[in-house]
Amino acid sequence: MDVKKIAMILAITVLLPLFVGLFTDAVYQQPKYENYCNNSYEYPVKPSPTNCSYIDTQAMNKCQVDGGMVDYTYDSAGCQQFKSCNFCSKDFNNAQQVYNRNIFFVLLPVGLIVVILGLYLLVDYLGAGLMFAGLIIMFYATIRYFSDMSKLLRALVILVELLVIMWIGYKKIDDNRTSVKSEKINKSKNTKSRNKR
């Protein structure tokens, strides 16, 4: 294959997924931790208290079991006291999961469409670049949501993606083989007819 064609394939493979990722981020921004959690910290009055009694351990334990973070206040001796249960990290994680799920359901079909476009594009090297780029987009979409999926859903998603890619690959390779065979048959028929003349 020509070096220029290989360069075009590599350029499309790198630049198209990069464009899709940047465009998606510009249109649909990822949740930011600082929008959910305020990082202000209340320091104790005394730097190192020695005799502290923690009064509300039951509330602290319940907060941690529920997935929250304990916010403390400090008494006049500088001892930690339970103030409230803060669920900002949990809220941020939930928002992040929803974002990753939405990215998955948007980018996976986009990647699949790009692969199919590459499959049917008549210019071979452009089609190959689109197919590689589409595969990278699909891989990125899957990785974004993979850790939030259940184990069964992970296996099903990978199986469906694998079957789709195998079908597309088989169709592309089979079409190429069929067209090459038909070209050879036509050439041999033309040669035979010329020889007969």
C-alpha positions as CSV (number, residue, x, y, z in Angstrom):
1,M,0.0,0.0,0.0
2,D,1.1,3.5,-0.8
3,V,2.7,5.5,2.1
4,K,0.3,8.4,1.4
5,K,-2.7,6.1,1.9
6,I,-1.2,4.7,5.1
7,A,-0.7,8.3,6.4
8,M,-4.4,9.1,5.5
9,I,-5.6,6.0,7.4
10,L,-3.6,6.9,10.4
11,A,-4.7,10.6,10.3
12,I,-8.4,9.6,10.1
13,T,-7.9,7.0,12.8
14,V,-6.4,9.5,15.2
15,L,-8.3,12.8,14.3
16,L,-11.9,11.6,14.0
17,P,-12.1,10.0,17.5
18,L,-10.3,13.0,18.9
19,F,-12.9,15.3,17.2
20,V,-15.8,13.2,18.4
21,G,-14.5,13.2,22.0
22,L,-13.8,17.0,22.0
23,F,-17.1,17.9,20.4
24,T,-19.0,15.6,22.9
25,D,-17.2,17.3,25.8
26,A,-18.0,20.8,24.4
27,V,-21.7,20.0,23.9
28,Y,-22.3,17.8,27.0
29,Q,-19.9,18.7,29.8
30,Q,-18.7,16.2,32.4
31,P,-19.8,16.8,36.0
32,K,-17.1,18.5,38.1
33,Y,-16.4,17.5,41.7
34,E,-16.3,21.1,42.9
35,N,-19.8,21.7,41.7
36,Y,-21.0,19.0,44.2
37,C,-18.6,19.3,47.1
38,N,-17.3,22.3,48.9
39,N,-13.8,21.7,50.1
40,S,-13.9,24.1,53.1
41,Y,-12.4,22.6,56.2
42,E,-13.0,23.8,59.7
43,Y,-9.8,23.6,61.8
44,P,-9.8,22.9,65.5
45,V,-9.4,25.7,68.0
46,K,-6.5,23.8,69.7
47,P,-4.0,22.1,67.3
48,S,-3.7,18.8,69.2
49,P,-6.4,17.9,71.7
50,T,-5.5,15.2,74.2
51,N,-8.7,14.3,76.0
52,C,-11.7,14.0,73.6
53,S,-14.9,12.1,74.0
54,Y,-16.7,11.4,70.7
55,I,-20.4,11.6,71.6
56,D,-22.3,10.7,68.5
57,T,-20.6,7.6,67.1
58,Q,-23.9,6.0,66.0
59,A,-24.7,8.9,63.7
60,M,-21.2,8.8,62.3
61,N,-21.4,5.1,61.6
62,K,-24.8,5.5,60.0
63,C,-23.5,8.2,57.8
64,Q,-20.6,6.1,56.6
65,V,-22.8,3.1,56.0
66,D,-25.2,5.3,53.9
67,G,-22.2,6.3,51.7
68,G,-21.8,9.8,53.1
69,M,-18.9,11.7,54.6
70,V,-19.0,12.9,58.2
71,D,-18.7,16.7,58.6
72,Y,-17.2,17.6,61.9
73,T,-17.3,20.7,64.0
74,Y,-14.9,21.4,66.9
75,D,-15.7,22.3,70.5
76,S,-13.8,24.8,72.6
77,A,-11.2,22.1,73.5
78,G,-10.5,21.4,69.8
79,C,-12.3,18.0,69.9
80,Q,-14.2,16.7,66.8
81,Q,-17.9,16.6,67.2
82,F,-20.4,15.2,64.6
83,K,-22.0,18.1,62.7
84,S,-23.8,16.5,59.7
85,C,-23.6,13.8,57.1
86,N,-22.4,15.1,53.7
87,F,-23.5,13.2,50.6
88,C,-21.8,15.4,48.0
89,S,-19.3,12.7,46.9
90,K,-22.2,10.2,46.5
91,D,-24.2,12.8,44.5
92,F,-21.1,13.5,42.3
93,N,-20.5,9.7,41.7
94,N,-24.2,9.3,40.8
95,A,-24.0,12.2,38.3
96,Q,-20.7,10.8,36.9
97,Q,-22.4,7.4,36.4
98,V,-25.3,9.0,34.5
99,Y,-22.9,11.0,32.4
100,N,-20.9,7.9,31.5
101,R,-24.1,6.0,30.7
102,N,-25.3,8.8,28.4
103,I,-21.9,9.0,26.7
104,F,-22.0,5.2,26.1
105,F,-25.5,5.3,24.5
106,V,-24.6,8.3,22.3
107,L,-21.1,7.4,21.2
108,L,-21.5,3.6,20.7
109,P,-24.0,4.1,17.8
110,V,-21.9,6.9,16.4
111,G,-18.9,4.6,16.3
112,L,-21.0,1.9,14.7
113,I,-22.3,4.3,12.1
114,V,-18.7,5.4,11.3
115,V,-17.6,1.8,10.9
116,I,-20.5,1.0,8.6
117,L,-19.7,4.2,6.5
118,G,-16.2,3.0,6.3
119,L,-17.4,-0.4,5.2
120,Y,-19.4,1.0,2.3
121,L,-17.1,3.8,1.2
122,L,-15.8,3.2,-2.3
123,V,-12.3,4.6,-1.6
124,D,-10.6,1.8,0.2
125,Y,-8.0,3.7,2.3
126,L,-10.6,6.3,3.5
127,G,-12.9,3.4,4.4
128,A,-10.2,1.7,6.4
129,G,-9.5,4.9,8.3
130,L,-13.2,5.4,9.1
131,M,-13.5,1.8,10.2
132,F,-10.5,2.1,12.6
133,A,-11.8,5.4,13.9
134,G,-15.2,4.0,14.5
135,L,-13.7,1.1,16.4
136,I,-11.8,3.5,18.6
137,I,-15.0,5.5,19.3
138,M,-16.8,2.3,20.2
139,F,-14.0,1.3,22.5
140,Y,-13.9,4.7,24.2
141,A,-17.7,4.6,24.7
142,T,-17.5,1.1,26.2
143,I,-14.6,2.0,28.5
144,R,-16.4,5.1,29.8
145,Y,-19.4,3.1,31.1
146,F,-17.7,-0.3,31.7
147,S,-17.0,0.1,35.4
148,D,-20.6,1.1,36.1
149,M,-22.1,-1.8,34.3
150,S,-23.2,-5.0,36.0
151,K,-21.1,-8.1,35.3
152,L,-23.7,-9.6,33.0
153,L,-24.2,-6.3,31.1
154,R,-20.4,-6.1,30.6
155,A,-20.3,-9.5,29.0
156,L,-23.4,-8.9,26.9
157,V,-22.1,-5.5,25.6
158,I,-18.7,-7.0,24.7
159,L,-20.4,-10.0,23.0
160,V,-22.7,-7.8,20.9
161,E,-19.8,-5.5,19.9
162,L,-17.7,-8.6,19.0
163,L,-20.5,-10.1,16.9
164,V,-21.2,-6.8,15.1
165,I,-17.5,-6.3,14.3
166,M,-17.1,-9.9,13.2
167,W,-20.1,-9.6,10.9
168,I,-18.8,-6.3,9.4
169,G,-15.3,-7.7,9.0
170,Y,-16.7,-10.9,7.4
171,K,-18.9,-8.9,5.1
172,K,-16.1,-6.6,4.0
173,I,-13.6,-9.4,3.5
174,D,-16.2,-11.6,1.8
175,D,-17.2,-8.8,-0.6
176,N,-13.6,-8.1,-1.4
177,R,-12.9,-11.8,-2.1
178,T,-16.1,-12.1,-4.2
179,S,-15.2,-9.0,-6.3
180,V,-11.6,-10.2,-6.8
181,K,-12.9,-13.7,-7.9
182,S,-15.4,-12.1,-10.3
183,E,-12.7,-9.9,-11.7
184,K,-10.4,-12.9,-12.2
185,I,-13.3,-14.9,-13.8
186,N,-14.1,-12.0,-16.2
187,K,-10.5,-11.6,-17.1
188,S,-10.1,-15.3,-17.9
189,K,-13.3,-15.2,-20.0
190,N,-12.1,-12.2,-21.9
191,T,-8.7,-13.8,-22.5
192,K,-10.4,-17.1,-23.7
193,S,-12.7,-15.2,-26.1
194,R,-9.7,-13.2,-27.5
195,N,-7.8,-16.4,-28.0
196,K,-10.7,-18.0,-29.9
197,R,-10.7,-15.1,-32.3
